[in-house]
Amino acid sequence: MKRYVVFTVLLLMALVAPLYAGTESPCEKCRDAARQELAKCIEGAISQEDKKSCTEKSELRLQSCERSVCKSRPGK
């Protein structure tokens, strides 16, 4: 349940952040895509187990972003 709350907050932040930032980096685009997939998955989830599965898949996708796209960005 704690994961669900954390990712819900992150999702809301991801939706609001582009309003304040100019152009998004490829890293942010990857993270946003992962968060949007999480929102769609949770919306379609029926049971708590489905929601847990959505969260786990989202975590893997975010980690993948960090390992690939985000790692290659300058200044990091």
C-alpha positions as CSV (number, residue, x, y, z in Angstrom):
1,M,0.0,0.0,0.0
2,K,2.9,2.3,0.8
3,R,4.3,1.8,-2.7
4,Y,0.9,2.7,-4.2
5,V,0.8,6.0,-2.3
6,V,4.4,6.8,-3.3
7,F,3.8,6.1,-7.0
8,T,0.5,8.0,-6.9
9,V,2.3,11.1,-5.5
10,L,5.1,10.6,-8.1
11,L,2.5,10.4,-10.8
12,L,0.9,13.6,-9.8
13,M,4.2,15.3,-9.7
14,A,5.0,14.0,-13.1
15,L,1.8,15.4,-14.5
16,V,2.4,18.9,-12.9
17,A,6.1,19.2,-13.6
18,P,5.9,19.6,-17.4
19,L,3.8,22.7,-16.8
20,Y,6.7,24.4,-15.1
21,A,9.6,22.9,-17.0
22,G,10.3,23.8,-20.6
23,T,11.5,21.0,-22.7
24,E,11.7,17.6,-21.2
25,S,14.8,15.5,-21.3
26,P,14.8,12.0,-22.7
27,C,15.2,10.8,-19.1
28,E,12.1,12.6,-18.0
29,K,10.1,11.4,-21.0
30,C,11.1,7.8,-20.1
31,R,10.0,8.3,-16.4
32,D,6.8,10.0,-17.5
33,A,5.9,7.2,-19.8
34,A,6.5,4.7,-17.0
35,R,4.3,6.7,-14.6
36,Q,1.5,7.0,-17.2
37,E,1.6,3.3,-17.8
38,L,1.3,2.8,-14.0
39,A,-1.7,5.1,-13.9
40,K,-3.4,3.2,-16.8
41,C,-2.6,-0.2,-15.2
42,I,-3.9,0.8,-11.8
43,E,-7.0,2.2,-13.3
44,G,-7.7,-1.1,-15.0
45,A,-6.7,-3.2,-12.0
46,I,-9.4,-5.1,-10.3
47,S,-7.8,-6.6,-7.2
48,Q,-5.1,-5.4,-4.8
49,E,-2.8,-8.1,-6.3
50,D,-3.3,-6.5,-9.8
51,K,-2.4,-3.1,-8.3
52,K,0.7,-4.6,-6.7
53,S,1.7,-6.2,-10.0
54,C,1.3,-2.8,-11.7
55,T,3.5,-1.1,-9.1
56,E,6.2,-3.8,-9.5
57,K,6.2,-3.5,-13.3
58,S,6.4,0.3,-13.0
59,E,9.4,0.1,-10.6
60,L,11.2,-2.1,-13.1
61,R,10.4,0.3,-15.9
62,L,11.7,3.3,-13.9
63,Q,14.8,1.3,-13.0
64,S,15.3,0.6,-16.7
65,C,15.0,4.3,-17.4
66,E,17.6,5.1,-14.8
67,R,20.0,2.4,-16.1
68,S,19.8,3.5,-19.7
69,V,18.4,6.9,-20.7
70,C,19.1,8.7,-17.5
71,K,22.6,7.4,-17.1
72,S,23.7,8.8,-20.4
73,R,22.5,12.4,-19.8
74,P,25.2,15.0,-19.3
75,G,26.0,16.2,-15.8
76,K,25.0,13.0,-14.1
